Amino acid sequence: MSRGQFAGAVRSAVRGVWSGALTPSQGSASLAGAVTTYLREAWLAGAEHCGILPGELTPIEESELLNFTYTQQAFVGRLMRDVYRNRRAVGGELGPFLSRAGLWEQRYHHAREMGKQMACADRKFRWVLGATEQHCQDCTTAAGRVHRASIWKKYGWEPGSSRLSCRGFNCDCSFEETDDPALPGHPPYPRGS
């Protein structure tokens, strides 16, 4: 499984409801299943980066993972209702919904970075800007800074997070493990919080 497969599942649910091949409830069930399966996979891949296997997650990590996936599932019904209201049969266009699907695809990246951040809590990470052409003020501020993963998390910093001033839209930033010295103190709170 992969980010690409998650993207395909999201787009398939959107296309299915838009074209009339799926009812909104079928599209919701399909998308909710993809969120549960693929975002868990992404989280576990992030944790594995730090040497933590699926059966080794702490109860707190499992709880955070469930909270993350439940939060994402809370938006599934709204998306499918919007697609249905603007489906092909009533003259709606697919393009805007594929754009929204692209935003959902970013959650895979976000889940992987959260899993890595929690599993590597005492390791040091540098904030690395992604390939996005224009970076938000928060990501630019964090670029190159080094803190322990637990400090980044405590102050609300997660690549791809809705807490950032970009709200995580098209955020491709990531954490890079480093042996460089951590900065004293802590990062400021993200402006998007």
Steps between C-alpha positions, in 0.01 A plus 500: 500500500616855446417867477415444134250229586341725762474777240336255259249388765406859583457595133307181430246578774461857371463389138258223599258733676537774238426259213212327679677162520497530883244640738627760749490236776699254285754773419523591867557137600768461233680820601471426874652156441786654302563754776514226763722267298740733325549763770576225750751360250661844463521548876659157545751577222600815686542306824698229322741771383593524869524124551153462654300208361117493487465285812732730694288817495430634846139548614550876458624454143205271419262756650654784294477288186132422564429864576667605175306252287168579675559870441553437130194273481287781644537684167415205274122544502517871425723444197277227361184712554666792317600273212146357480338844499726599209509168315512457123123437477428856619772662289771516766869496413741237627811724505436682828443171679820348362677806641344427839606137462856625458476668839388169652802332345723729709368329815710195407817708523376663822423160660847367411670805652288475817588132542868582458480792741339296778718190459820705493399730786850540641682519169595830344330616182565783259201659324559463127304698242328286240471546126206741529574816300372745760537421867281643773640725769506219757691257279749772404549587868560135593731420207837375619414513871603197707303383804419168658189342350316528832566876508375547145181311594449677833496837326266393219744443214418216260578509126173509308298600807191719493662697784746658256413830334472310168254263675704213357369557146766375259754495784784270407729593790645222711721416794853383437680323780828666589791488743536879486456682831144585594417866538453620856144561611212418274349610171227763505145375467385471138307808386221285359415355844 
